[in-house]
C-alpha cells in the first residue's frame, strides 16, 4: 500500500511538472498570437491613414481646382476680357505656388506613411517567420520532453520496484 502511494506521489509530481511546462508553452503561444494580432491591427491602421491622406490630397486638389475656376470666372465677369492675359499669368503662378506648397506639405507625410507601412509589413513578416520557427522548436521540445518524462517515470518506477524487492528480500532473511 505504501509503495502504491509512493508511486502515485511520484507520478503526481512529474505530471504537475509536465503540466507546468505545457502551461508555459501555451502562454508563450498566446503571447505570440496577441503580438501578431496587434501588429495586424497596426498595419490596418497605417493603411487607413495612408488611404485617408490620399483622399485628403484628392479633395484638396479638387477644392483648389473648383475655387480657381470660380475665381477666374468671377474676375472675368468683373474685369471683362481686357485683362485675360494677366489673369491667366496670375492663375498659372497661383497654381505653381500651390503645387510647391503641396509638395512641401503632402509629399513628406505621404512618404512617411508609405515608409512606415512598408516597415510595418516587413516587421510583421519577420515576426511571423520567428513565430513559425518558435512553434517548430516548441513542438520538437514537447516531443523530447514527453520522451524524457516517460523515461524518467519508468526509471523511477523500476527503481522503486527494485527497492521494494530488496526490502522484501531483506525483511524475509530476518
N, C-alpha and C positions, 0 to 999 in steps of 0.2 A: 504494500500500500504506500509506504514512504517513497519507494522508488518511482511509483506512478506519479505521485505528487511532484517529485523532483523533476521528472521528465516533463510534466506539464509546466512547471515553472520555467525550465529552460526553453521550451517551445514558446511560451508566452513572451519571454524576454526577447528571443530572436524575432518573433513575429512583430512585436512592438517596434523593434529597431528597423525591421524591414518596412513597416507601415510609415515610420517617420521619414525614411529615405524616399518612399513613394510620395509622401506629402510634400517634401521639399521639391521633388521633380515636378509635381503638379503645380505648386506655387510658381516655380520658375517658368513653366509653360504659360500660366495665366498672365504673368508679368509681360512675357513676350507678346502675347495676344493683345493685351491692353496697349502696349507700346506701338504695335503695328496699327491698331485701330486709331490711336491718337494721331499717328503720322498720316494716316489716310484722311482723317478729318482736316488736319492742317493743309494737306495737299489740296483738298477740295476748296478750302477757304482761299488759298493762294490763287487757284484757278478762277474762283468767283471774283476776287479782287481784280485780277487781270481782265476779266470779261467786263467788269464794271468800269474800269479805266478806259477800255476800248470804246464802250458805249458812251461814256462821258466825252471822250475825244470826238466821236462822230457827232454827238449832239451839239458840242461846242462849234465844230466846223459848220454844221447845218445852220445853227443860230447866227453865226457870223455872216454866212452867205446870205441869209434872209435879211438881216439887218443892213448889210451892204447894199443889196438890191433895193430895199425900201429907201435908204438914204439917197442913193443915186437917182431914183425916180423922183423923190421929193425935191432934190436940188435941181433936177432938170425942169420940173414944174415951176420952181421958184425963179430960176435964172434963165430958163429957156435954153435954146441950143447955142447961145452966144459963148458960153464957157465950157462947152462939152469936151474940148481937148484938155483943158486944165482939170476938169472933173475926172477924166479918165486917167491922167497922170497922177492926180492926188489919190484916186482909188487904187491904182497899181501900187503906189508907195504904201498905202494903208494895208493892203493885202500882204505886201512883202514884210512889213514890220510885224504884222500879226503872225505870219509864218515863222519869223525869227523868234518871236515871243513863245509861240507854240513849241518850237524846238527846245527853247530854254526851260520850259516848264514840264511839258508832257513827255518828251523823249527820255529824260533821266528816270522819271517814275516808271515808264514802261520798261526801260532797260532793267531797272532794279527788280521789278516784279517778275520779269521773264527770267532773270538770273536766279532769283530766289525760288521760283517754281522749278526750274531745272535742277538746282541744287537739292531741293526737297525730294524730287523724283529720284535723283541719284542716291541720296542718303537712304531713302526708303528701300530702294532696290538692294543696296549693300546690306542693310539691316535684315531684309528678307532672306538673303543668302546666309547671313550669320545665324539667323534663327533656324533655318533649314539644317545647317551644319550642327547646330546645338541639339536639334531634335534627333539627328542621327547619333550623335555622341550619347545622348540620354538613353536612346534605345539600346545601344551597344552596352552601356554601363549597366542598364537594367538586366540585360541577359547575363552579363558576367556576375552581377550581384546575386541574381537568382541562383546561378550555379554555385557560387561561393556559399550562399546561405544554406543550400541543400547539402553541400559537402560538410559544412560546419555542423549542422544539425545531426547528420549521420555519424560523423566522427564523435560528437558529444554523446549521442545515444549509445554508440559502440563502447565508448569509454565508461559510461555509467553501467552498461551491461557487464563489462569486464570487471568493474569494481564490485558490482553486486555478486557476481560469480565467485570472485576471490574472497569476498566477505563470507559467503555461504560455505565455501571450502574451509576457510579458516575457522569458522564457527563450528563446522562439522568435526574438525580434528580435536576440538577441546572436549 
